[in-house]
Amino acid sequence: MSLFYEKLFKVTGKPGTILDLACGHHPFAFPWMNLPTDVKYYAYDIIQPRIDLINQFFVQIGLAPLAVNQDILVKPPQIHADLAIFFKEAHRLEKRQPGSNKKLWAGLNTDILAVSLPTQNIPGTHLLIDQHRNLVQKNLTENQKFSEIVIENELIFIIEQRGN
């Protein structure tokens, strides 16, 4: 797993502040990120017991307990961050509420947004790269530019947010 973050941070730079949007259990991967414990890691999710557990975990490993119970669609985080990560959720969000990604992404105060989506469906029978590239392109504002990298079976869109 540390190879994933090594490749990601090679492109984005090592962040001093991270927003983990719709985080789920992703913050538990922090030990594999090879980041110092003085990094500000804000994790957002709508499930309060999960947030409580993440904050307990953060304290145990020496991070500030910055997990927040917040609906990022209703209220996008306004904290400035070097990097926001939005892993494996953009396609679900778009299916539930078309155009919601555009609103969310434009409302963030981050330098870089990394959006990960799977390269193929769960059984591995259909490639989803073009479909997911189209999803990202249609949700960008005119000020946002993106590049992409593939790490294992994930397509990571690196969206430049500076000046947004």
Chimera marker file (.cmm) of the C-alpha trace (Angstrom):
<marker_set name="trace">
<marker id="1" x="0.000" y="0.000" z="0.000" r="1" g="1" b="0" radius="0.5"/>
<marker id="2" x="2.843" y="2.426" z="0.662" r="1" g="1" b="0" radius="0.5"/>
<marker id="3" x="3.763" y="2.212" z="-3.049" r="1" g="1" b="0" radius="0.5"/>
<marker id="4" x="0.336" y="3.686" z="-3.857" r="1" g="1" b="0" radius="0.5"/>
<marker id="5" x="1.000" y="6.767" z="-1.715" r="1" g="1" b="0" radius="0.5"/>
<marker id="6" x="4.582" y="7.034" z="-2.887" r="1" g="1" b="0" radius="0.5"/>
<marker id="7" x="3.346" y="7.278" z="-6.488" r="1" g="1" b="0" radius="0.5"/>
<marker id="8" x="0.523" y="9.650" z="-5.572" r="1" g="1" b="0" radius="0.5"/>
<marker id="9" x="2.726" y="12.027" z="-3.577" r="1" g="1" b="0" radius="0.5"/>
<marker id="10" x="5.365" y="11.964" z="-6.302" r="1" g="1" b="0" radius="0.5"/>
<marker id="11" x="2.789" y="13.719" z="-8.494" r="1" g="1" b="0" radius="0.5"/>
<marker id="12" x="1.021" y="15.877" z="-5.891" r="1" g="1" b="0" radius="0.5"/>
<marker id="13" x="3.926" y="16.566" z="-3.553" r="1" g="1" b="0" radius="0.5"/>
<marker id="14" x="3.834" y="15.561" z="0.114" r="1" g="1" b="0" radius="0.5"/>
<marker id="15" x="0.982" y="17.518" z="1.672" r="1" g="1" b="0" radius="0.5"/>
<marker id="16" x="1.101" y="19.443" z="4.926" r="1" g="1" b="0" radius="0.5"/>
<marker id="17" x="-2.703" y="19.566" z="5.070" r="1" g="1" b="0" radius="0.5"/>
<marker id="18" x="-5.071" y="16.923" z="3.669" r="1" g="1" b="0" radius="0.5"/>
<marker id="19" x="-8.841" y="16.884" z="3.321" r="1" g="1" b="0" radius="0.5"/>
<marker id="20" x="-10.116" y="13.301" z="3.051" r="1" g="1" b="0" radius="0.5"/>
<marker id="21" x="-13.609" y="13.719" z="1.623" r="1" g="1" b="0" radius="0.5"/>
<marker id="22" x="-16.269" y="11.059" z="2.258" r="1" g="1" b="0" radius="0.5"/>
<marker id="23" x="-13.403" y="9.262" z="3.941" r="1" g="1" b="0" radius="0.5"/>
<marker id="24" x="-14.990" y="5.992" z="5.019" r="1" g="1" b="0" radius="0.5"/>
<marker id="25" x="-12.185" y="3.916" z="6.530" r="1" g="1" b="0" radius="0.5"/>
<marker id="26" x="-9.438" y="5.481" z="4.431" r="1" g="1" b="0" radius="0.5"/>
<marker id="27" x="-7.801" y="7.404" z="7.327" r="1" g="1" b="0" radius="0.5"/>
<marker id="28" x="-6.723" y="4.054" z="8.799" r="1" g="1" b="0" radius="0.5"/>
<marker id="29" x="-4.215" y="3.874" z="5.920" r="1" g="1" b="0" radius="0.5"/>
<marker id="30" x="-2.285" y="6.833" z="7.356" r="1" g="1" b="0" radius="0.5"/>
<marker id="31" x="0.617" y="4.665" z="8.608" r="1" g="1" b="0" radius="0.5"/>
<marker id="32" x="1.308" y="3.635" z="4.988" r="1" g="1" b="0" radius="0.5"/>
<marker id="33" x="1.382" y="7.233" z="3.744" r="1" g="1" b="0" radius="0.5"/>
<marker id="34" x="4.825" y="7.883" z="5.237" r="1" g="1" b="0" radius="0.5"/>
<marker id="35" x="3.793" y="11.365" z="6.319" r="1" g="1" b="0" radius="0.5"/>
<marker id="36" x="4.895" y="13.047" z="9.550" r="1" g="1" b="0" radius="0.5"/>
<marker id="37" x="2.410" y="13.156" z="12.412" r="1" g="1" b="0" radius="0.5"/>
<marker id="38" x="2.386" y="16.956" z="12.336" r="1" g="1" b="0" radius="0.5"/>
<marker id="39" x="0.443" y="16.825" z="9.056" r="1" g="1" b="0" radius="0.5"/>
<marker id="40" x="-3.070" y="18.214" z="9.420" r="1" g="1" b="0" radius="0.5"/>
<marker id="41" x="-5.357" y="15.394" z="8.294" r="1" g="1" b="0" radius="0.5"/>
<marker id="42" x="-9.022" y="16.399" z="8.148" r="1" g="1" b="0" radius="0.5"/>
<marker id="43" x="-11.319" y="13.434" z="7.529" r="1" g="1" b="0" radius="0.5"/>
<marker id="44" x="-14.961" y="14.059" z="6.609" r="1" g="1" b="0" radius="0.5"/>
<marker id="45" x="-17.772" y="11.549" z="6.834" r="1" g="1" b="0" radius="0.5"/>
<marker id="46" x="-21.458" y="11.560" z="7.756" r="1" g="1" b="0" radius="0.5"/>
<marker id="47" x="-21.343" y="8.598" z="10.152" r="1" g="1" b="0" radius="0.5"/>
<marker id="48" x="-20.627" y="9.882" z="13.669" r="1" g="1" b="0" radius="0.5"/>
<marker id="49" x="-19.473" y="6.557" z="15.216" r="1" g="1" b="0" radius="0.5"/>
<marker id="50" x="-16.932" y="6.244" z="12.376" r="1" g="1" b="0" radius="0.5"/>
<marker id="51" x="-15.708" y="9.798" z="13.027" r="1" g="1" b="0" radius="0.5"/>
<marker id="52" x="-15.332" y="8.999" z="16.727" r="1" g="1" b="0" radius="0.5"/>
<marker id="53" x="-13.303" y="5.884" z="15.921" r="1" g="1" b="0" radius="0.5"/>
<marker id="54" x="-11.087" y="7.751" z="13.448" r="1" g="1" b="0" radius="0.5"/>
<marker id="55" x="-10.383" y="10.470" z="16.014" r="1" g="1" b="0" radius="0.5"/>
<marker id="56" x="-9.461" y="7.825" z="18.599" r="1" g="1" b="0" radius="0.5"/>
<marker id="57" x="-7.127" y="6.270" z="16.035" r="1" g="1" b="0" radius="0.5"/>
<marker id="58" x="-5.585" y="9.650" z="15.198" r="1" g="1" b="0" radius="0.5"/>
<marker id="59" x="-4.847" y="10.303" z="18.869" r="1" g="1" b="0" radius="0.5"/>
<marker id="60" x="-3.314" y="6.832" z="19.262" r="1" g="1" b="0" radius="0.5"/>
<marker id="61" x="-0.879" y="7.397" z="16.376" r="1" g="1" b="0" radius="0.5"/>
<marker id="62" x="-0.016" y="10.962" z="17.351" r="1" g="1" b="0" radius="0.5"/>
<marker id="63" x="-2.184" y="12.927" z="14.914" r="1" g="1" b="0" radius="0.5"/>
<marker id="64" x="-4.508" y="15.723" z="15.929" r="1" g="1" b="0" radius="0.5"/>
<marker id="65" x="-8.119" y="14.434" z="16.099" r="1" g="1" b="0" radius="0.5"/>
<marker id="66" x="-9.398" y="16.325" z="13.063" r="1" g="1" b="0" radius="0.5"/>
<marker id="67" x="-12.105" y="13.958" z="11.799" r="1" g="1" b="0" radius="0.5"/>
<marker id="68" x="-15.379" y="15.827" z="11.327" r="1" g="1" b="0" radius="0.5"/>
<marker id="69" x="-18.979" y="14.719" z="10.970" r="1" g="1" b="0" radius="0.5"/>
<marker id="70" x="-20.050" y="16.829" z="8.007" r="1" g="1" b="0" radius="0.5"/>
<marker id="71" x="-22.081" y="16.374" z="4.851" r="1" g="1" b="0" radius="0.5"/>
<marker id="72" x="-19.600" y="17.658" z="2.274" r="1" g="1" b="0" radius="0.5"/>
<marker id="73" x="-22.348" y="18.124" z="-0.328" r="1" g="1" b="0" radius="0.5"/>
<marker id="74" x="-24.368" y="20.446" z="1.857" r="1" g="1" b="0" radius="0.5"/>
<marker id="75" x="-21.313" y="22.184" z="3.306" r="1" g="1" b="0" radius="0.5"/>
<marker id="76" x="-18.005" y="21.673" z="1.473" r="1" g="1" b="0" radius="0.5"/>
<marker id="77" x="-15.001" y="22.096" z="3.785" r="1" g="1" b="0" radius="0.5"/>
<marker id="78" x="-13.526" y="25.592" z="3.564" r="1" g="1" b="0" radius="0.5"/>
<marker id="79" x="-10.175" y="24.817" z="5.198" r="1" g="1" b="0" radius="0.5"/>
<marker id="80" x="-7.289" y="25.513" z="2.855" r="1" g="1" b="0" radius="0.5"/>
<marker id="81" x="-5.407" y="22.297" z="2.075" r="1" g="1" b="0" radius="0.5"/>
<marker id="82" x="-2.503" y="21.300" z="-0.114" r="1" g="1" b="0" radius="0.5"/>
<marker id="83" x="-4.383" y="18.170" z="-1.142" r="1" g="1" b="0" radius="0.5"/>
<marker id="84" x="-7.965" y="16.966" z="-1.014" r="1" g="1" b="0" radius="0.5"/>
<marker id="85" x="-8.574" y="13.296" z="-1.703" r="1" g="1" b="0" radius="0.5"/>
<marker id="86" x="-11.891" y="11.949" z="-2.894" r="1" g="1" b="0" radius="0.5"/>
<marker id="87" x="-11.442" y="8.221" z="-3.306" r="1" g="1" b="0" radius="0.5"/>
<marker id="88" x="-13.934" y="5.831" z="-4.901" r="1" g="1" b="0" radius="0.5"/>
<marker id="89" x="-16.979" y="8.052" z="-4.421" r="1" g="1" b="0" radius="0.5"/>
<marker id="90" x="-17.331" y="10.472" z="-7.362" r="1" g="1" b="0" radius="0.5"/>
<marker id="91" x="-19.198" y="7.982" z="-9.568" r="1" g="1" b="0" radius="0.5"/>
<marker id="92" x="-21.619" y="7.125" z="-6.750" r="1" g="1" b="0" radius="0.5"/>
<marker id="93" x="-22.209" y="10.782" z="-6.006" r="1" g="1" b="0" radius="0.5"/>
<marker id="94" x="-22.837" y="11.563" z="-9.662" r="1" g="1" b="0" radius="0.5"/>
<marker id="95" x="-25.328" y="8.725" z="-9.958" r="1" g="1" b="0" radius="0.5"/>
<marker id="96" x="-27.209" y="9.933" z="-6.887" r="1" g="1" b="0" radius="0.5"/>
<marker id="97" x="-27.203" y="13.629" z="-7.805" r="1" g="1" b="0" radius="0.5"/>
<marker id="98" x="-25.916" y="14.583" z="-11.281" r="1" g="1" b="0" radius="0.5"/>
<marker id="99" x="-23.674" y="17.659" z="-11.194" r="1" g="1" b="0" radius="0.5"/>
<marker id="100" x="-22.968" y="17.395" z="-7.468" r="1" g="1" b="0" radius="0.5"/>
<marker id="101" x="-19.271" y="16.709" z="-8.055" r="1" g="1" b="0" radius="0.5"/>
<marker id="102" x="-18.884" y="19.964" z="-9.963" r="1" g="1" b="0" radius="0.5"/>
<marker id="103" x="-20.430" y="21.941" z="-7.127" r="1" g="1" b="0" radius="0.5"/>
<marker id="104" x="-18.352" y="20.154" z="-4.492" r="1" g="1" b="0" radius="0.5"/>
<marker id="105" x="-15.038" y="20.401" z="-6.355" r="1" g="1" b="0" radius="0.5"/>
<marker id="106" x="-15.539" y="24.080" z="-7.191" r="1" g="1" b="0" radius="0.5"/>
<marker id="107" x="-16.374" y="24.810" z="-3.554" r="1" g="1" b="0" radius="0.5"/>
<marker id="108" x="-13.122" y="23.411" z="-2.146" r="1" g="1" b="0" radius="0.5"/>
<marker id="109" x="-10.224" y="25.590" z="-1.041" r="1" g="1" b="0" radius="0.5"/>
<marker id="110" x="-7.431" y="23.226" z="-2.056" r="1" g="1" b="0" radius="0.5"/>
<marker id="111" x="-4.397" y="23.397" z="-4.309" r="1" g="1" b="0" radius="0.5"/>
<marker id="112" x="-4.870" y="19.877" z="-5.676" r="1" g="1" b="0" radius="0.5"/>
<marker id="113" x="-7.809" y="17.493" z="-5.676" r="1" g="1" b="0" radius="0.5"/>
<marker id="114" x="-7.070" y="13.797" z="-6.249" r="1" g="1" b="0" radius="0.5"/>
<marker id="115" x="-10.129" y="11.825" z="-7.370" r="1" g="1" b="0" radius="0.5"/>
<marker id="116" x="-9.779" y="8.067" z="-7.628" r="1" g="1" b="0" radius="0.5"/>
<marker id="117" x="-12.106" y="5.819" z="-9.575" r="1" g="1" b="0" radius="0.5"/>
<marker id="118" x="-11.810" y="2.163" z="-10.492" r="1" g="1" b="0" radius="0.5"/>
<marker id="119" x="-10.347" y="1.259" z="-13.887" r="1" g="1" b="0" radius="0.5"/>
<marker id="120" x="-12.829" y="-1.599" z="-14.322" r="1" g="1" b="0" radius="0.5"/>
<marker id="121" x="-16.064" y="-2.975" z="-12.926" r="1" g="1" b="0" radius="0.5"/>
<marker id="122" x="-15.986" y="-5.321" z="-9.920" r="1" g="1" b="0" radius="0.5"/>
<marker id="123" x="-16.005" y="-8.592" z="-11.922" r="1" g="1" b="0" radius="0.5"/>
<marker id="124" x="-13.247" y="-7.176" z="-14.136" r="1" g="1" b="0" radius="0.5"/>
<marker id="125" x="-15.228" y="-7.634" z="-17.324" r="1" g="1" b="0" radius="0.5"/>
<marker id="126" x="-15.560" y="-3.974" z="-18.426" r="1" g="1" b="0" radius="0.5"/>
<marker id="127" x="-13.052" y="-1.151" z="-18.516" r="1" g="1" b="0" radius="0.5"/>
<marker id="128" x="-14.404" y="2.075" z="-17.029" r="1" g="1" b="0" radius="0.5"/>
<marker id="129" x="-11.558" y="4.440" z="-17.923" r="1" g="1" b="0" radius="0.5"/>
<marker id="130" x="-13.350" y="6.385" z="-20.670" r="1" g="1" b="0" radius="0.5"/>
<marker id="131" x="-16.579" y="6.562" z="-18.680" r="1" g="1" b="0" radius="0.5"/>
<marker id="132" x="-14.761" y="7.892" z="-15.609" r="1" g="1" b="0" radius="0.5"/>
<marker id="133" x="-12.642" y="10.315" z="-17.636" r="1" g="1" b="0" radius="0.5"/>
<marker id="134" x="-15.884" y="11.737" z="-19.073" r="1" g="1" b="0" radius="0.5"/>
<marker id="135" x="-17.363" y="12.018" z="-15.582" r="1" g="1" b="0" radius="0.5"/>
<marker id="136" x="-14.380" y="14.081" z="-14.424" r="1" g="1" b="0" radius="0.5"/>
<marker id="137" x="-14.259" y="16.263" z="-17.536" r="1" g="1" b="0" radius="0.5"/>
<marker id="138" x="-17.935" y="17.207" z="-17.322" r="1" g="1" b="0" radius="0.5"/>
<marker id="139" x="-17.573" y="18.206" z="-13.661" r="1" g="1" b="0" radius="0.5"/>
<marker id="140" x="-14.614" y="20.559" z="-14.062" r="1" g="1" b="0" radius="0.5"/>
<marker id="141" x="-14.916" y="24.317" z="-14.070" r="1" g="1" b="0" radius="0.5"/>
<marker id="142" x="-13.053" y="26.226" z="-16.780" r="1" g="1" b="0" radius="0.5"/>
<marker id="143" x="-10.296" y="27.077" z="-14.266" r="1" g="1" b="0" radius="0.5"/>
<marker id="144" x="-9.588" y="23.441" z="-13.390" r="1" g="1" b="0" radius="0.5"/>
<marker id="145" x="-7.095" y="21.333" z="-15.337" r="1" g="1" b="0" radius="0.5"/>
<marker id="146" x="-6.415" y="17.656" z="-14.767" r="1" g="1" b="0" radius="0.5"/>
<marker id="147" x="-3.913" y="14.942" z="-15.438" r="1" g="1" b="0" radius="0.5"/>
<marker id="148" x="-4.250" y="11.286" z="-14.633" r="1" g="1" b="0" radius="0.5"/>
<marker id="149" x="-2.199" y="8.407" z="-13.361" r="1" g="1" b="0" radius="0.5"/>
<marker id="150" x="-3.032" y="4.742" z="-12.968" r="1" g="1" b="0" radius="0.5"/>
<marker id="151" x="-1.938" y="3.014" z="-9.793" r="1" g="1" b="0" radius="0.5"/>
<marker id="152" x="-2.813" y="-0.662" z="-9.784" r="1" g="1" b="0" radius="0.5"/>
<marker id="153" x="-6.541" y="-0.797" z="-10.583" r="1" g="1" b="0" radius="0.5"/>
<marker id="154" x="-7.285" y="2.825" z="-9.744" r="1" g="1" b="0" radius="0.5"/>
<marker id="155" x="-7.424" y="5.768" z="-12.081" r="1" g="1" b="0" radius="0.5"/>
<marker id="156" x="-6.373" y="8.890" z="-10.185" r="1" g="1" b="0" radius="0.5"/>
<marker id="157" x="-7.357" y="12.262" z="-11.593" r="1" g="1" b="0" radius="0.5"/>
<marker id="158" x="-5.076" y="15.027" z="-10.345" r="1" g="1" b="0" radius="0.5"/>
<marker id="159" x="-7.124" y="18.201" z="-10.586" r="1" g="1" b="0" radius="0.5"/>
<marker id="160" x="-5.291" y="21.505" z="-10.272" r="1" g="1" b="0" radius="0.5"/>
<marker id="161" x="-7.413" y="23.739" z="-8.079" r="1" g="1" b="0" radius="0.5"/>
<marker id="162" x="-4.997" y="26.676" z="-7.655" r="1" g="1" b="0" radius="0.5"/>
<marker id="163" x="-6.566" y="29.961" z="-8.534" r="1" g="1" b="0" radius="0.5"/>
<marker id="164" x="-10.016" y="28.427" z="-8.360" r="1" g="1" b="0" radius="0.5"/>
<link id1="1" id2="2" r="1" g="1" b="0" radius="0.2"/>
<link id1="2" id2="3" r="1" g="1" b="0" radius="0.2"/>
<link id1="3" id2="4" r="1" g="1" b="0" radius="0.2"/>
<link id1="4" id2="5" r="1" g="1" b="0" radius="0.2"/>
<link id1="5" id2="6" r="1" g="1" b="0" radius="0.2"/>
<link id1="6" id2="7" r="1" g="1" b="0" radius="0.2"/>
<link id1="7" id2="8" r="1" g="1" b="0" radius="0.2"/>
<link id1="8" id2="9" r="1" g="1" b="0" radius="0.2"/>
<link id1="9" id2="10" r="1" g="1" b="0" radius="0.2"/>
<link id1="10" id2="11" r="1" g="1" b="0" radius="0.2"/>
<link id1="11" id2="12" r="1" g="1" b="0" radius="0.2"/>
<link id1="12" id2="13" r="1" g="1" b="0" radius="0.2"/>
<link id1="13" id2="14" r="1" g="1" b="0" radius="0.2"/>
<link id1="14" id2="15" r="1" g="1" b="0" radius="0.2"/>
<link id1="15" id2="16" r="1" g="1" b="0" radius="0.2"/>
<link id1="16" id2="17" r="1" g="1" b="0" radius="0.2"/>
<link id1="17" id2="18" r="1" g="1" b="0" radius="0.2"/>
<link id1="18" id2="19" r="1" g="1" b="0" radius="0.2"/>
<link id1="19" id2="20" r="1" g="1" b="0" radius="0.2"/>
<link id1="20" id2="21" r="1" g="1" b="0" radius="0.2"/>
<link id1="21" id2="22" r="1" g="1" b="0" radius="0.2"/>
<link id1="22" id2="23" r="1" g="1" b="0" radius="0.2"/>
<link id1="23" id2="24" r="1" g="1" b="0" radius="0.2"/>
<link id1="24" id2="25" r="1" g="1" b="0" radius="0.2"/>
<link id1="25" id2="26" r="1" g="1" b="0" radius="0.2"/>
<link id1="26" id2="27" r="1" g="1" b="0" radius="0.2"/>
<link id1="27" id2="28" r="1" g="1" b="0" radius="0.2"/>
<link id1="28" id2="29" r="1" g="1" b="0" radius="0.2"/>
<link id1="29" id2="30" r="1" g="1" b="0" radius="0.2"/>
<link id1="30" id2="31" r="1" g="1" b="0" radius="0.2"/>
<link id1="31" id2="32" r="1" g="1" b="0" radius="0.2"/>
<link id1="32" id2="33" r="1" g="1" b="0" radius="0.2"/>
<link id1="33" id2="34" r="1" g="1" b="0" radius="0.2"/>
<link id1="34" id2="35" r="1" g="1" b="0" radius="0.2"/>
<link id1="35" id2="36" r="1" g="1" b="0" radius="0.2"/>
<link id1="36" id2="37" r="1" g="1" b="0" radius="0.2"/>
<link id1="37" id2="38" r="1" g="1" b="0" radius="0.2"/>
<link id1="38" id2="39" r="1" g="1" b="0" radius="0.2"/>
<link id1="39" id2="40" r="1" g="1" b="0" radius="0.2"/>
<link id1="40" id2="41" r="1" g="1" b="0" radius="0.2"/>
<link id1="41" id2="42" r="1" g="1" b="0" radius="0.2"/>
<link id1="42" id2="43" r="1" g="1" b="0" radius="0.2"/>
<link id1="43" id2="44" r="1" g="1" b="0" radius="0.2"/>
<link id1="44" id2="45" r="1" g="1" b="0" radius="0.2"/>
<link id1="45" id2="46" r="1" g="1" b="0" radius="0.2"/>
<link id1="46" id2="47" r="1" g="1" b="0" radius="0.2"/>
<link id1="47" id2="48" r="1" g="1" b="0" radius="0.2"/>
<link id1="48" id2="49" r="1" g="1" b="0" radius="0.2"/>
<link id1="49" id2="50" r="1" g="1" b="0" radius="0.2"/>
<link id1="50" id2="51" r="1" g="1" b="0" radius="0.2"/>
<link id1="51" id2="52" r="1" g="1" b="0" radius="0.2"/>
<link id1="52" id2="53" r="1" g="1" b="0" radius="0.2"/>
<link id1="53" id2="54" r="1" g="1" b="0" radius="0.2"/>
<link id1="54" id2="55" r="1" g="1" b="0" radius="0.2"/>
<link id1="55" id2="56" r="1" g="1" b="0" radius="0.2"/>
<link id1="56" id2="57" r="1" g="1" b="0" radius="0.2"/>
<link id1="57" id2="58" r="1" g="1" b="0" radius="0.2"/>
<link id1="58" id2="59" r="1" g="1" b="0" radius="0.2"/>
<link id1="59" id2="60" r="1" g="1" b="0" radius="0.2"/>
<link id1="60" id2="61" r="1" g="1" b="0" radius="0.2"/>
<link id1="61" id2="62" r="1" g="1" b="0" radius="0.2"/>
<link id1="62" id2="63" r="1" g="1" b="0" radius="0.2"/>
<link id1="63" id2="64" r="1" g="1" b="0" radius="0.2"/>
<link id1="64" id2="65" r="1" g="1" b="0" radius="0.2"/>
<link id1="65" id2="66" r="1" g="1" b="0" radius="0.2"/>
<link id1="66" id2="67" r="1" g="1" b="0" radius="0.2"/>
<link id1="67" id2="68" r="1" g="1" b="0" radius="0.2"/>
<link id1="68" id2="69" r="1" g="1" b="0" radius="0.2"/>
<link id1="69" id2="70" r="1" g="1" b="0" radius="0.2"/>
<link id1="70" id2="71" r="1" g="1" b="0" radius="0.2"/>
<link id1="71" id2="72" r="1" g="1" b="0" radius="0.2"/>
<link id1="72" id2="73" r="1" g="1" b="0" radius="0.2"/>
<link id1="73" id2="74" r="1" g="1" b="0" radius="0.2"/>
<link id1="74" id2="75" r="1" g="1" b="0" radius="0.2"/>
<link id1="75" id2="76" r="1" g="1" b="0" radius="0.2"/>
<link id1="76" id2="77" r="1" g="1" b="0" radius="0.2"/>
<link id1="77" id2="78" r="1" g="1" b="0" radius="0.2"/>
<link id1="78" id2="79" r="1" g="1" b="0" radius="0.2"/>
<link id1="79" id2="80" r="1" g="1" b="0" radius="0.2"/>
<link id1="80" id2="81" r="1" g="1" b="0" radius="0.2"/>
<link id1="81" id2="82" r="1" g="1" b="0" radius="0.2"/>
<link id1="82" id2="83" r="1" g="1" b="0" radius="0.2"/>
<link id1="83" id2="84" r="1" g="1" b="0" radius="0.2"/>
<link id1="84" id2="85" r="1" g="1" b="0" radius="0.2"/>
<link id1="85" id2="86" r="1" g="1" b="0" radius="0.2"/>
<link id1="86" id2="87" r="1" g="1" b="0" radius="0.2"/>
<link id1="87" id2="88" r="1" g="1" b="0" radius="0.2"/>
<link id1="88" id2="89" r="1" g="1" b="0" radius="0.2"/>
<link id1="89" id2="90" r="1" g="1" b="0" radius="0.2"/>
<link id1="90" id2="91" r="1" g="1" b="0" radius="0.2"/>
<link id1="91" id2="92" r="1" g="1" b="0" radius="0.2"/>
<link id1="92" id2="93" r="1" g="1" b="0" radius="0.2"/>
<link id1="93" id2="94" r="1" g="1" b="0" radius="0.2"/>
<link id1="94" id2="95" r="1" g="1" b="0" radius="0.2"/>
<link id1="95" id2="96" r="1" g="1" b="0" radius="0.2"/>
<link id1="96" id2="97" r="1" g="1" b="0" radius="0.2"/>
<link id1="97" id2="98" r="1" g="1" b="0" radius="0.2"/>
<link id1="98" id2="99" r="1" g="1" b="0" radius="0.2"/>
<link id1="99" id2="100" r="1" g="1" b="0" radius="0.2"/>
<link id1="100" id2="101" r="1" g="1" b="0" radius="0.2"/>
<link id1="101" id2="102" r="1" g="1" b="0" radius="0.2"/>
<link id1="102" id2="103" r="1" g="1" b="0" radius="0.2"/>
<link id1="103" id2="104" r="1" g="1" b="0" radius="0.2"/>
<link id1="104" id2="105" r="1" g="1" b="0" radius="0.2"/>
<link id1="105" id2="106" r="1" g="1" b="0" radius="0.2"/>
<link id1="106" id2="107" r="1" g="1" b="0" radius="0.2"/>
<link id1="107" id2="108" r="1" g="1" b="0" radius="0.2"/>
<link id1="108" id2="109" r="1" g="1" b="0" radius="0.2"/>
<link id1="109" id2="110" r="1" g="1" b="0" radius="0.2"/>
<link id1="110" id2="111" r="1" g="1" b="0" radius="0.2"/>
<link id1="111" id2="112" r="1" g="1" b="0" radius="0.2"/>
<link id1="112" id2="113" r="1" g="1" b="0" radius="0.2"/>
<link id1="113" id2="114" r="1" g="1" b="0" radius="0.2"/>
<link id1="114" id2="115" r="1" g="1" b="0" radius="0.2"/>
<link id1="115" id2="116" r="1" g="1" b="0" radius="0.2"/>
<link id1="116" id2="117" r="1" g="1" b="0" radius="0.2"/>
<link id1="117" id2="118" r="1" g="1" b="0" radius="0.2"/>
<link id1="118" id2="119" r="1" g="1" b="0" radius="0.2"/>
<link id1="119" id2="120" r="1" g="1" b="0" radius="0.2"/>
<link id1="120" id2="121" r="1" g="1" b="0" radius="0.2"/>
<link id1="121" id2="122" r="1" g="1" b="0" radius="0.2"/>
<link id1="122" id2="123" r="1" g="1" b="0" radius="0.2"/>
<link id1="123" id2="124" r="1" g="1" b="0" radius="0.2"/>
<link id1="124" id2="125" r="1" g="1" b="0" radius="0.2"/>
<link id1="125" id2="126" r="1" g="1" b="0" radius="0.2"/>
<link id1="126" id2="127" r="1" g="1" b="0" radius="0.2"/>
<link id1="127" id2="128" r="1" g="1" b="0" radius="0.2"/>
<link id1="128" id2="129" r="1" g="1" b="0" radius="0.2"/>
<link id1="129" id2="130" r="1" g="1" b="0" radius="0.2"/>
<link id1="130" id2="131" r="1" g="1" b="0" radius="0.2"/>
<link id1="131" id2="132" r="1" g="1" b="0" radius="0.2"/>
<link id1="132" id2="133" r="1" g="1" b="0" radius="0.2"/>
<link id1="133" id2="134" r="1" g="1" b="0" radius="0.2"/>
<link id1="134" id2="135" r="1" g="1" b="0" radius="0.2"/>
<link id1="135" id2="136" r="1" g="1" b="0" radius="0.2"/>
<link id1="136" id2="137" r="1" g="1" b="0" radius="0.2"/>
<link id1="137" id2="138" r="1" g="1" b="0" radius="0.2"/>
<link id1="138" id2="139" r="1" g="1" b="0" radius="0.2"/>
<link id1="139" id2="140" r="1" g="1" b="0" radius="0.2"/>
<link id1="140" id2="141" r="1" g="1" b="0" radius="0.2"/>
<link id1="141" id2="142" r="1" g="1" b="0" radius="0.2"/>
<link id1="142" id2="143" r="1" g="1" b="0" radius="0.2"/>
<link id1="143" id2="144" r="1" g="1" b="0" radius="0.2"/>
<link id1="144" id2="145" r="1" g="1" b="0" radius="0.2"/>
<link id1="145" id2="146" r="1" g="1" b="0" radius="0.2"/>
<link id1="146" id2="147" r="1" g="1" b="0" radius="0.2"/>
<link id1="147" id2="148" r="1" g="1" b="0" radius="0.2"/>
<link id1="148" id2="149" r="1" g="1" b="0" radius="0.2"/>
<link id1="149" id2="150" r="1" g="1" b="0" radius="0.2"/>
<link id1="150" id2="151" r="1" g="1" b="0" radius="0.2"/>
<link id1="151" id2="152" r="1" g="1" b="0" radius="0.2"/>
<link id1="152" id2="153" r="1" g="1" b="0" radius="0.2"/>
<link id1="153" id2="154" r="1" g="1" b="0" radius="0.2"/>
<link id1="154" id2="155" r="1" g="1" b="0" radius="0.2"/>
<link id1="155" id2="156" r="1" g="1" b="0" radius="0.2"/>
<link id1="156" id2="157" r="1" g="1" b="0" radius="0.2"/>
<link id1="157" id2="158" r="1" g="1" b="0" radius="0.2"/>
<link id1="158" id2="159" r="1" g="1" b="0" radius="0.2"/>
<link id1="159" id2="160" r="1" g="1" b="0" radius="0.2"/>
<link id1="160" id2="161" r="1" g="1" b="0" radius="0.2"/>
<link id1="161" id2="162" r="1" g="1" b="0" radius="0.2"/>
<link id1="162" id2="163" r="1" g="1" b="0" radius="0.2"/>
<link id1="163" id2="164" r="1" g="1" b="0" radius="0.2"/>
</marker_set>
